[in-house]
Amino acid sequence: MKRMYNTIALLSIIAFALSAISTSSFAQDVFTGNPIAVIAKDASPAVVNIDVEATVTRSVSPFPNDPIFKRFFGEEFQRFSRTIPMKGRGSGFIVTDNGQILTNSHVVEGADKITVTLSDGRTFPAEVLGTDPTFDLAVIRIDARNLPVLKLGDSDRIDVGEWVVAIGNPFGLEHTVTVGVISAKNRSIHAGDVNFDGFLQTDAAINPGNSGGPLINLSGEVVGINSAIVPYAQGIGFAIPVNMAKQIMDDLVKYGKVKRGWLGVYVQPVTKEFITAYGLKEEKGAVISDVVSDSPADKAGLQRGDVIIAVNGNKIDNHQDLVFRIRQFMAGDTVNLEIVRKAEKKNISVKLTEVAPAGEESQEKGSPKTSELFKKVGVEASNVTTQLRSQYGLRSKDGVVITFVEQGSFAARAGIREGDLVLEVNGTKVSDVSDLNKAVGNKDNSLVLLLGRGGRTFFVSMSF
């Protein structure tokens, strides 16, 4: 019995010792290495500070705040022009050892003078090789050789929750390092009249001056280019996925701009009415509301009413997603589109071009009015006549023209206007009032209309 107790005691001691060793080993693995410090040390030499100078001309008054002067002499009396120097700061990072630097377009836009400061304190004048306001990216160059560079990673493979490191020049504080995680992907930002899509969202601190700096993963690879902040919130910053930059950098260097691919369609979101009318399985994809004449889409056989559900095998969530996907391709690229047409799936290959040619419509008809559609949704319509074309300024001779919209009706709430052309009802082409009455009469409680307005076509859906 005593021997058994001794054996148990010995085993307990061994188990405790192994546990202690294991715990100690684990603690050592966790605390002896600091990947953030390693990344900061290795990456910082390739991160640069960018100082820009520009001059702007403004009209000023000798008495700008004198109400009596303004009252007697007016705002414009003896105003004169003054040239005002402007300065700004940003960040960037070296992508080739012969001096090419990636940064934001808005950092260098309109600059008269650009100065780049390296981590070792050396300064160089820089020239702009190319800018792309669409993705807010620019490539500049300094005359230097054998420079340290950062490796570009794959932003498509990064996951929400992964750790990232931002390095930049916030408020002129050189080579500041901040840490956070990827908070979200594919964010859209609206800045004035420009929409930026596909951004990475991070809670790594990004401040004015960080723009153009790298967002780096724990492998030391650039996954994003820091670009924007939400000024009224903390912990919300945005970065351009590096895969966007990889696709356009060659064009920026060679041509000074991006020869971006163009499909030649107008698109709208899929609504629940489309699911029934067009034989869809889910409320995803992008509906083609118009195809530009002689465009790549037109030549490939895409049609109004086609629903694009995938591009090169990548599923399309909505119409904005499609625009974002197509923007990533260059002129000359061929894309494979998976579409749904009249409840059938098809694959169509389209070779994208650069320039968008203008397109127009044609054809003719004439005569009576209808009250059938009015009863249903609150409008009256008529065949297109020469008089109605003149009255509503119509260029097209197709379809049926809306001549009255009842206030507060389903049609009014859906945005239908007097002078709109009805071209299709639930995918059925409408050539005259007779076609319209037949198409509307067969539908119980929902309609999808293809309308023409101002040379453009678009879909309107209604449930009633």
C-alpha positions as CSV (number, residue, x, y, z in Angstrom):
1,M,0.0,0.0,0.0
2,K,2.8,2.3,0.9
3,R,4.5,1.6,-2.4
4,M,1.2,2.5,-4.2
5,Y,1.0,5.9,-2.4
6,N,4.6,6.6,-3.2
7,T,3.9,5.9,-6.9
8,I,0.9,8.2,-6.9
9,A,2.9,10.9,-5.2
10,L,5.7,10.5,-7.7
11,L,3.3,10.7,-10.7
12,S,1.6,13.8,-9.2
13,I,5.0,15.5,-8.9
14,I,5.9,14.6,-12.5
15,A,2.5,15.8,-13.8
16,F,2.9,19.1,-11.8
17,A,6.4,19.6,-13.2
18,L,5.3,18.9,-16.8
19,S,2.4,21.3,-16.3
20,A,4.8,24.0,-15.0
21,I,7.1,23.4,-17.9
22,S,4.2,23.6,-20.4
23,T,2.9,26.8,-18.8
24,S,6.4,28.3,-18.7
25,S,7.0,27.3,-22.3
26,F,3.6,28.8,-23.4
27,A,4.3,32.0,-21.5
28,Q,7.8,32.2,-23.1
29,D,6.3,31.8,-26.6
30,V,3.8,34.6,-25.9
31,F,5.9,37.1,-24.2
32,T,9.4,36.8,-25.7
33,G,8.4,37.9,-29.2
34,N,6.6,41.1,-30.2
35,P,5.4,40.9,-33.8
36,I,4.2,44.5,-33.8
37,A,7.7,45.7,-32.8
38,V,9.3,43.6,-35.5
39,I,6.9,44.8,-38.2
40,A,7.4,48.5,-37.1
41,K,11.2,48.1,-37.2
42,D,11.2,46.3,-40.6
43,A,8.6,48.4,-42.4
44,S,9.4,51.9,-41.2
45,P,12.5,52.5,-43.4
46,A,10.2,52.1,-46.5
47,V,7.5,54.6,-45.2
48,V,8.0,58.2,-46.2
49,N,6.7,61.6,-45.2
50,I,5.3,63.7,-48.0
51,D,5.2,67.5,-47.8
52,V,3.3,69.4,-50.5
53,E,3.2,73.1,-51.4
54,A,0.6,74.8,-53.6
55,T,-0.5,78.3,-54.4
56,V,-4.1,79.4,-54.7
57,T,-5.5,82.7,-56.0
58,R,-8.3,84.2,-54.1
59,S,-10.3,87.4,-54.4
60,V,-10.1,89.5,-51.2
61,S,-11.5,92.8,-50.0
62,P,-9.5,95.5,-48.2
63,F,-12.3,95.8,-45.7
64,P,-13.7,92.2,-45.4
65,N,-15.6,92.6,-42.2
66,D,-16.8,96.2,-42.4
67,P,-20.6,96.2,-42.7
68,I,-20.8,100.0,-43.4
69,F,-18.2,99.7,-46.2
70,K,-20.2,96.8,-47.7
71,R,-23.5,98.7,-47.4
72,F,-22.2,101.8,-49.3
73,F,-19.7,100.3,-51.8
74,G,-20.9,96.7,-52.2
75,E,-19.1,93.3,-51.9
76,E,-17.0,93.7,-55.0
77,F,-15.7,97.3,-54.6
78,Q,-11.9,97.4,-55.0
79,R,-11.5,93.6,-54.5
80,F,-8.2,92.3,-55.6
81,S,-6.5,88.9,-56.2
82,R,-4.0,87.5,-53.7
83,T,-1.9,84.5,-54.2
84,I,-1.9,82.4,-51.0
85,P,0.6,79.6,-50.3
86,M,-0.9,76.4,-49.0
87,K,0.9,73.5,-47.4
88,G,-0.1,70.0,-46.6
89,R,1.3,66.7,-45.3
90,G,0.7,63.1,-46.0
91,S,2.4,59.7,-46.1
92,G,3.5,57.1,-48.6
93,F,5.6,54.0,-49.0
94,I,8.2,52.8,-51.4
95,V,7.2,50.1,-53.8
96,T,10.3,49.9,-56.0
97,D,13.9,50.2,-55.1
98,N,14.4,52.9,-57.8
99,G,12.1,55.4,-56.1
100,Q,8.5,54.8,-57.0
101,I,6.2,55.6,-54.1
102,L,2.5,54.8,-53.6
103,T,0.3,57.4,-51.8
104,N,-3.2,58.9,-52.0
105,S,-4.3,61.0,-55.0
106,H,-5.7,63.7,-52.7
107,V,-2.3,64.1,-50.9
108,V,-0.5,65.3,-54.1
109,E,-3.4,66.7,-56.1
110,G,-2.7,70.3,-57.3
111,A,0.7,70.4,-55.7
112,D,3.3,72.8,-57.1
113,K,6.1,71.2,-55.1
114,I,6.4,67.8,-53.5
115,T,9.1,66.9,-51.0
116,V,9.7,63.4,-49.7
117,T,11.6,62.7,-46.5
118,L,13.0,59.2,-45.9
119,S,13.3,57.6,-42.5
120,D,17.0,58.3,-42.4
121,G,16.3,62.1,-42.8
122,R,17.2,62.4,-46.5
123,T,14.9,64.6,-48.5
124,F,14.2,64.5,-52.2
125,P,12.0,66.4,-54.6
126,A,9.3,64.2,-56.2
127,E,7.4,64.1,-59.4
128,V,3.9,62.8,-60.0
129,L,3.9,59.8,-62.4
130,G,0.1,59.4,-62.3
131,T,-3.1,59.8,-60.3
132,D,-6.4,58.0,-60.1
133,P,-9.1,60.0,-58.3
134,T,-11.6,57.1,-58.7
135,F,-9.6,55.0,-56.3
136,D,-7.8,57.9,-54.6
137,L,-4.3,56.5,-55.5
138,A,-1.2,58.1,-56.9
139,V,2.3,57.1,-57.8
140,I,5.2,59.6,-57.3
141,R,8.9,59.2,-57.9
142,I,12.1,60.4,-56.3
143,D,15.6,60.1,-57.9
144,A,17.2,57.5,-55.6
145,R,18.4,54.0,-55.9
146,N,18.7,50.8,-53.7
147,L,15.8,51.9,-51.5
148,P,14.0,49.6,-49.0
149,V,10.6,48.5,-50.3
150,L,7.4,47.1,-48.7
151,K,5.9,43.8,-50.0
152,L,2.3,44.1,-51.3
153,G,0.0,41.4,-49.9
154,D,-3.4,40.1,-50.9
155,S,-6.2,42.2,-49.5
156,D,-8.8,39.7,-50.7
157,R,-7.5,37.1,-48.2
158,I,-7.5,39.3,-45.1
159,D,-10.4,38.5,-42.6
160,V,-12.3,40.7,-40.3
161,G,-10.7,40.6,-36.9
162,E,-7.1,40.3,-38.1
163,W,-4.5,42.5,-36.5
164,V,-3.1,45.3,-38.6
165,V,-0.4,48.0,-38.2
166,A,-0.7,51.6,-39.6
167,I,2.4,53.7,-40.0
168,G,2.4,57.3,-41.1
169,N,2.9,61.0,-40.5
170,P,-0.2,62.1,-38.4
171,F,-0.1,65.8,-37.7
172,G,3.5,65.8,-38.8
173,L,4.5,63.3,-36.1
174,E,6.9,61.2,-38.2
175,H,6.7,57.4,-38.4
176,T,3.9,57.0,-35.9
177,V,2.9,53.4,-35.4
178,T,-0.7,52.5,-34.4
179,V,-2.3,49.0,-34.1
180,G,-5.8,47.7,-34.6
181,V,-7.9,45.1,-36.3
182,I,-9.8,44.9,-39.6
183,S,-13.3,46.0,-38.4
184,A,-15.2,45.4,-41.7
185,K,-14.6,45.0,-45.4
186,N,-16.2,46.4,-48.6
187,R,-17.3,49.7,-47.0
188,S,-18.6,52.6,-49.1
189,I,-17.7,56.2,-48.5
190,H,-19.4,59.2,-50.0
191,A,-17.2,62.3,-50.4
192,G,-19.0,65.1,-52.2
193,D,-20.0,63.9,-55.7
194,V,-17.6,60.9,-55.5
195,N,-18.4,57.5,-54.2
196,F,-15.6,55.2,-53.0
197,D,-16.4,51.5,-52.7
198,G,-14.7,48.5,-51.3
199,F,-12.8,50.1,-48.4
200,L,-11.3,48.2,-45.5
201,Q,-12.5,49.6,-42.1
202,T,-10.1,49.5,-39.2
203,D,-9.9,50.8,-35.6
204,A,-6.1,51.4,-35.9
205,A,-5.8,55.1,-35.2
206,I,-5.7,57.0,-38.5
207,N,-5.4,60.8,-38.4
208,P,-4.8,63.7,-40.8
209,G,-1.3,63.1,-42.2
210,N,-1.7,59.3,-42.2
211,S,-3.2,59.5,-45.7
212,G,-1.2,57.4,-48.1
213,G,0.6,55.3,-45.5
214,P,0.6,51.5,-45.4
215,L,-1.8,49.3,-43.4
216,I,0.3,46.1,-42.7
217,N,-0.7,42.6,-41.7
218,L,1.2,40.5,-39.2
219,S,3.2,38.9,-42.1
220,G,4.7,42.3,-42.8
221,E,2.7,42.7,-46.0
222,V,0.8,45.8,-47.1
223,V,-2.9,45.0,-47.3
224,G,-4.2,48.6,-47.5
225,I,-3.4,52.2,-48.1
226,N,-4.7,54.5,-45.3
227,S,-7.0,57.0,-46.8
228,A,-9.9,58.4,-44.7
229,I,-11.3,58.9,-41.3
230,V,-14.7,59.7,-39.8
231,P,-14.0,63.1,-38.2
232,Y,-16.9,62.9,-35.6
233,A,-16.0,59.4,-34.4
234,Q,-13.1,57.6,-32.8
235,G,-11.7,54.2,-33.9
236,I,-13.1,54.4,-37.4
237,G,-10.6,54.6,-40.2
238,F,-10.6,53.4,-43.8
239,A,-8.0,52.0,-46.1
240,I,-8.0,51.2,-49.9
241,P,-7.4,47.5,-50.4
242,V,-3.9,47.0,-51.9
243,N,-5.3,44.7,-54.6
244,M,-6.8,47.8,-56.2
245,A,-3.4,49.5,-56.3
246,K,-1.7,46.4,-57.7
247,Q,-4.1,46.4,-60.7
248,I,-3.6,50.1,-61.7
249,M,0.0,50.9,-60.7
250,D,1.4,49.9,-64.1
251,D,-1.1,52.2,-65.9
252,L,-0.3,55.1,-63.6
253,V,3.4,54.7,-64.3
254,K,3.0,54.2,-68.1
255,Y,0.2,56.5,-69.0
256,G,-0.3,58.9,-66.0
257,K,-3.8,57.7,-65.7
258,V,-5.8,54.4,-65.5
259,K,-7.2,52.9,-68.7
260,R,-10.1,51.5,-66.7
261,G,-12.4,48.9,-68.3
262,W,-15.9,50.0,-69.4
263,L,-18.9,47.7,-69.8
264,G,-21.6,50.1,-71.1
265,V,-24.7,49.4,-69.0
266,Y,-26.8,51.2,-66.5
267,V,-27.8,49.1,-63.5
268,Q,-30.3,49.1,-60.7
269,P,-30.8,47.0,-57.5
270,V,-32.9,43.9,-57.5
271,T,-36.2,44.4,-55.7
272,K,-38.7,41.7,-54.4
273,E,-40.9,42.4,-57.4
274,F,-38.1,41.4,-59.8
275,I,-37.7,38.1,-58.1
276,T,-41.2,37.1,-59.2
277,A,-41.3,38.8,-62.5
278,Y,-37.9,37.7,-63.7
279,G,-37.7,34.3,-62.1
280,L,-34.9,35.0,-59.6
281,K,-34.1,33.0,-56.5
282,E,-33.0,35.8,-54.2
283,E,-32.8,39.6,-53.9
284,K,-29.2,39.8,-55.1
285,G,-27.5,40.9,-58.3
286,A,-27.7,44.0,-60.6
287,V,-30.5,44.6,-63.1
288,I,-29.5,46.1,-66.4
289,S,-31.9,49.0,-67.0
290,D,-30.2,50.2,-70.2
291,V,-27.4,49.1,-72.6
292,V,-25.4,51.8,-74.3
293,S,-25.5,51.3,-78.1
294,D,-22.3,49.9,-79.6
295,S,-20.8,49.4,-76.1
296,P,-19.0,46.2,-75.1
297,A,-22.2,45.0,-73.4
298,D,-24.2,45.6,-76.5
299,K,-21.7,43.8,-78.7
300,A,-21.7,40.8,-76.3
301,G,-25.5,40.5,-76.4
302,L,-26.5,41.8,-73.0
303,Q,-30.0,43.1,-72.8
304,R,-32.2,45.3,-70.7
305,G,-33.8,43.2,-68.0
306,D,-30.8,40.8,-67.7
307,V,-29.7,40.4,-64.1
308,I,-26.0,40.1,-63.5
309,I,-25.4,37.7,-60.6
310,A,-21.6,37.0,-60.9
311,V,-18.4,38.4,-62.4
312,N,-15.6,35.9,-63.1
313,G,-17.2,33.6,-60.6
314,N,-17.5,36.2,-57.8
315,K,-21.1,36.7,-56.7
316,I,-22.7,40.1,-57.0
317,D,-24.7,41.3,-54.0
318,N,-26.1,44.5,-55.5
319,H,-25.7,47.1,-58.3
320,Q,-23.0,49.0,-56.4
321,D,-21.1,45.7,-56.0
322,L,-21.2,45.3,-59.8
323,V,-19.9,48.8,-60.4
324,F,-17.1,48.2,-57.9
325,R,-16.1,44.9,-59.5
326,I,-16.0,46.3,-63.1
327,R,-14.0,49.3,-61.9
328,Q,-11.2,46.9,-61.0
329,F,-10.7,45.7,-64.6
330,M,-8.6,47.4,-67.2
331,A,-9.5,48.2,-70.8
332,G,-8.8,45.1,-72.9
333,D,-9.7,42.7,-70.1
334,T,-12.3,40.0,-70.8
335,V,-14.8,39.3,-68.0
336,N,-17.2,36.4,-67.7
337,L,-20.7,37.5,-66.6
338,E,-23.2,35.1,-65.2
339,I,-26.7,36.4,-65.8
340,V,-30.3,35.5,-65.4
341,R,-32.5,36.1,-68.5
342,K,-36.2,35.1,-68.4
343,A,-35.5,32.7,-65.5
344,E,-32.6,31.0,-67.3
345,K,-28.9,31.3,-66.3
346,K,-26.4,32.2,-69.0
347,N,-22.7,33.0,-69.2
348,I,-21.6,35.8,-71.4
349,S,-18.0,37.0,-72.0
350,V,-17.4,40.7,-72.6
351,K,-14.2,42.4,-73.7
352,L,-14.1,45.7,-71.9
353,T,-13.0,48.9,-73.6
354,E,-11.8,52.3,-72.4
355,V,-14.0,55.0,-74.0
356,A,-17.8,55.2,-73.7
357,P,-19.4,56.0,-77.1
358,A,-22.7,57.8,-77.2
359,G,-25.8,55.9,-78.0
360,E,-29.4,56.7,-79.0
361,E,-32.8,55.2,-79.7
362,S,-35.3,55.0,-82.7
363,Q,-38.7,53.9,-84.2
364,E,-42.3,55.2,-84.5
365,K,-46.1,54.5,-83.7
366,G,-49.3,56.6,-82.9
367,S,-52.8,57.4,-81.3
368,P,-55.3,56.6,-78.5
369,K,-55.4,56.8,-74.7
370,T,-55.9,54.2,-72.1
371,S,-57.5,54.2,-68.7
372,E,-56.5,50.6,-67.9
373,L,-53.2,51.4,-66.2
374,F,-54.8,54.4,-64.5
375,K,-57.3,52.1,-62.7
376,K,-54.5,50.0,-61.5
377,V,-51.7,52.3,-60.4
378,G,-52.9,55.9,-61.0
379,V,-51.7,56.9,-64.5
380,E,-53.0,57.4,-68.0
381,A,-50.9,56.6,-71.1
382,S,-51.0,57.1,-74.8
383,N,-49.3,55.9,-77.9
384,V,-46.4,58.1,-78.9
385,T,-47.5,60.7,-81.5
386,T,-45.6,63.6,-83.1
387,Q,-47.5,66.0,-80.9
388,L,-46.7,64.2,-77.7
389,R,-43.0,63.9,-78.8
390,S,-42.9,67.6,-79.2
391,Q,-44.9,68.3,-76.0
392,Y,-42.6,66.1,-73.8
393,G,-39.4,66.6,-75.7
394,L,-39.1,62.9,-76.5
395,R,-36.3,61.6,-78.6
396,S,-37.5,58.0,-78.7
397,K,-40.4,56.8,-80.7
398,D,-40.6,53.5,-78.7
399,G,-43.3,52.5,-76.2
400,V,-46.2,54.3,-74.6
401,V,-46.0,57.8,-73.1
402,I,-47.4,58.6,-69.6
403,T,-49.8,61.6,-70.0
404,F,-51.1,61.8,-66.5
405,V,-50.1,60.8,-62.9
406,E,-52.6,60.9,-60.1
407,Q,-51.3,62.6,-57.0
408,G,-50.7,60.2,-54.1
409,S,-51.1,57.1,-56.4
410,F,-48.9,54.0,-56.5
411,A,-47.3,55.4,-59.6
412,A,-46.6,58.8,-58.0
413,R,-45.0,57.2,-54.9
414,A,-42.9,55.0,-57.2
415,G,-41.5,58.1,-58.9
416,I,-43.3,57.8,-62.3
417,R,-43.7,61.2,-64.0
418,E,-45.8,62.6,-66.8
419,G,-43.7,62.2,-70.0
420,D,-42.1,58.9,-69.0
421,L,-42.1,56.2,-71.7
422,V,-43.3,52.7,-70.8
423,L,-41.1,50.3,-72.7
424,E,-41.7,47.0,-70.9
425,V,-44.1,45.5,-68.3
426,N,-42.6,42.6,-66.3
427,G,-40.2,41.8,-69.1
428,T,-42.8,42.0,-71.9
429,K,-42.1,44.6,-74.6
430,V,-44.8,47.3,-75.0
431,S,-45.2,48.8,-78.4
432,D,-48.6,50.4,-78.1
433,V,-51.6,50.9,-75.7
434,S,-53.0,47.5,-76.7
435,D,-49.8,45.8,-75.5
436,L,-49.8,47.8,-72.3
437,N,-53.4,46.9,-71.4
438,K,-52.8,43.2,-72.0
439,A,-49.6,43.2,-70.0
440,V,-51.1,45.1,-67.1
441,G,-54.4,43.2,-67.1
442,N,-52.6,39.9,-66.5
443,K,-50.9,41.0,-63.3
444,D,-52.5,40.8,-59.9
445,N,-50.6,42.8,-57.3
446,S,-47.1,43.8,-58.6
447,L,-45.6,45.4,-61.6
448,V,-42.1,46.0,-62.9
449,L,-42.0,48.7,-65.6
450,L,-39.1,49.6,-67.8
451,L,-39.3,53.4,-68.3
452,G,-37.5,55.8,-70.5
453,R,-36.7,59.3,-69.4
454,G,-34.2,61.9,-70.8
455,G,-32.5,59.4,-73.1
456,R,-32.0,56.9,-70.2
457,T,-34.0,53.8,-69.3
458,F,-34.6,52.4,-65.8
459,F,-36.9,50.1,-63.9
460,V,-39.7,51.0,-61.5
461,S,-41.3,48.3,-59.3
462,M,-44.7,48.6,-57.5
463,S,-46.7,46.4,-55.2
464,F,-50.4,47.1,-54.6
